[in-house]
Amino acid sequence: MRLIAQHQAIHGEATMNSRTILKLTFVFAVATAVFLLPALGSQAHAQQACATVRILVDEVLPAAHPIDPLNDTWGGDFWGTVGGEFVSGYMSGNDGTYFNHQNSNQARNGHDKFVFGAGADTFTYEIAEATFNFPPGKAAFGQYKGHGNIEAGTGRFQYATGNLNLEGPFIVWLGPDETTLNGRASLMLTGTICGIQ
């Protein structure tokens, strides 16, 4: 009888140890998945190919339909390619903080938002620094040059990163009331965007 009780105790311990090992293995597998899957997902986004951007932007001052009415000054339609695919939509933005440096008109920390197609795909980029100088004797005509990085996106641009340059001629004039500044710009947005869905 004692031998039977001893056998049952040993067999019970072995079954209990097997269950404990199975439970610990399951917990370890779940913990590993919780930590590794997000890291692998972000690597997948980071490893996506980059696309060349070439977009013609037709801007108007003041913006006809600003995306952010409290802050946006310039805005308009755009057409071009992203990775060889035709794109179109509208954009608006602002120049940021203005300052002069060695006879140069400059701005920092401006923002432009580009809305593609029906509006599900967007990206916003911060224009780290821009210059908009007037050639001597031509006060109304100027050349705009800005560069910056994508800081946010939605839809296919949700995980996008990239460096962009916005450059081209512009003209400004006073409106009929002689207080409102009006303008037109034909700018080219170029650069590279990575992580497009």
Secondary structure, 3 states (H helix, E strand, C coil): CHHHHHHHHHHHHHHHHHHHHHHHHHHHHHHHHHHHHHHHHHHHHHCCCEEEEEEEEEEEECCCCCCCCCCCCEEEEEEEEECCEEEEEEEEEECCEEEEECCEEEEEEEEEEEEECCCCEEEEEEEEEEEEECCCCCCCEEEEEEEEEEEEEEHHHCCCEEEEEEEEEEEEEECCCCCCEEEEEEEEEEEEEECCC
